Amino acid sequence: MKTIRALRQERGWTQFELALAVGVQPQTIYLWESGRRLPQVLQMRKLGEVFGLCSDEIDLGLPADLSRTAPPRGRTHRRRDELIPGQDRRRATRGTEETPAKHDSR
């Protein structure tokens, strides 16, 4: 099994050329090759077609033991008026105050 980068380099293609062939942005190829993102199923199928392989034959470079990797740090969902520990109340409510209605001065 070979990685996307190895398969691309064997053919002498740039990331831009592979991106055109697969139908994604060049930045996406970089993210796949650097291991920061994984291709979606349809993109894997297209990669398989482009390289003349079954998509299962493409090594995504995943670590053997995924349990050792830290879970992704996602955003915590808080209400707009909910305080974060140690946060000043004035800062938490900034931008949520009601603005007085403007009156027409006719």
C-alpha positions as CSV (number, residue, x, y, z in Angstrom):
1,M,0.0,0.0,0.0
2,K,1.2,3.5,-0.9
3,T,0.2,6.9,0.4
4,I,-1.5,9.6,-1.7
5,R,1.8,11.5,-1.8
6,A,3.8,8.5,-3.0
7,L,1.3,7.6,-5.7
8,R,1.2,11.3,-6.8
9,Q,5.0,11.6,-6.9
10,E,5.4,8.3,-8.8
11,R,3.3,9.8,-11.6
12,G,5.3,13.1,-11.5
13,W,2.1,15.1,-10.6
14,T,1.9,18.3,-8.6
15,Q,-0.6,18.7,-5.8
16,F,-2.4,21.1,-8.2
17,E,-2.6,18.5,-11.0
18,L,-4.0,15.8,-8.6
19,A,-6.5,18.3,-7.3
20,L,-7.8,19.0,-10.8
21,A,-8.1,15.2,-11.5
22,V,-10.0,14.5,-8.3
23,G,-12.1,17.7,-8.3
24,V,-10.9,19.3,-5.1
25,Q,-8.9,22.4,-4.1
26,P,-5.1,22.0,-4.1
27,Q,-5.1,22.9,-0.3
28,T,-7.2,19.7,0.2
29,I,-4.4,17.6,-1.3
30,Y,-1.9,19.2,1.0
31,L,-4.2,18.5,4.0
32,W,-4.6,14.8,3.0
33,E,-0.9,14.3,2.5
34,S,0.0,16.0,5.7
35,G,-2.5,13.8,7.7
36,R,-4.5,16.8,8.9
37,R,-7.6,15.7,7.0
38,L,-9.0,12.5,5.5
39,P,-10.7,12.2,2.2
40,Q,-14.4,11.5,2.2
41,V,-15.7,8.3,0.7
42,L,-16.5,9.8,-2.7
43,Q,-13.1,11.4,-2.8
44,M,-11.4,8.1,-2.0
45,R,-13.3,6.5,-4.8
46,K,-12.1,9.2,-7.2
47,L,-8.5,8.8,-6.0
48,G,-8.8,5.1,-6.7
49,E,-10.0,5.8,-10.2
50,V,-7.3,8.4,-10.9
51,F,-4.6,6.1,-9.6
52,G,-6.1,2.9,-11.2
53,L,-6.4,1.2,-7.8
54,C,-9.1,0.1,-5.5
55,S,-9.6,2.9,-2.9
56,D,-8.8,0.3,-0.2
57,E,-5.2,0.0,-1.5
58,I,-4.4,3.7,-0.7
59,D,-2.7,4.1,2.6
60,L,-4.0,7.2,4.5
61,G,-1.1,7.1,6.9
62,L,-3.3,6.5,10.0
63,P,-1.6,5.5,13.2
64,A,-1.9,1.8,14.0
65,D,-3.4,2.6,17.4
66,L,-5.9,5.3,17.2
67,S,-6.7,5.1,20.9
68,R,-3.4,6.8,21.7
69,T,-4.3,10.0,19.9
70,A,-6.0,12.8,21.8
71,P,-9.6,13.4,21.1
72,P,-10.2,16.4,18.8
73,R,-10.7,19.7,20.7
74,G,-14.1,21.0,19.6
75,R,-15.9,24.1,20.6
76,T,-17.8,23.9,23.8
77,H,-21.4,24.9,23.4
78,R,-22.4,27.6,25.9
79,R,-25.3,29.9,26.0
80,R,-24.3,33.5,25.1
81,D,-25.1,34.7,28.7
82,E,-23.4,31.7,30.4
83,L,-20.1,32.6,32.2
84,I,-16.9,30.8,31.5
85,P,-15.1,30.0,34.8
86,G,-13.0,33.1,35.8
87,Q,-14.8,35.4,33.2
88,D,-16.0,38.8,34.2
89,R,-19.8,39.3,33.9
90,R,-19.4,42.6,32.0
91,R,-17.3,40.8,29.3
92,A,-19.8,37.9,29.1
93,T,-22.8,40.2,28.4
94,R,-21.0,42.6,26.0
95,G,-22.9,42.9,22.8
96,T,-26.0,41.3,24.2
97,E,-27.5,44.5,25.7
98,E,-30.6,45.7,24.1
99,T,-30.2,49.0,22.2
100,P,-32.8,51.6,22.8
101,A,-35.2,52.1,19.9
102,K,-34.5,55.2,17.8
103,H,-37.4,57.7,17.8
104,D,-38.4,59.6,14.7
105,S,-38.0,63.3,15.4
106,R,-40.7,64.6,13.1
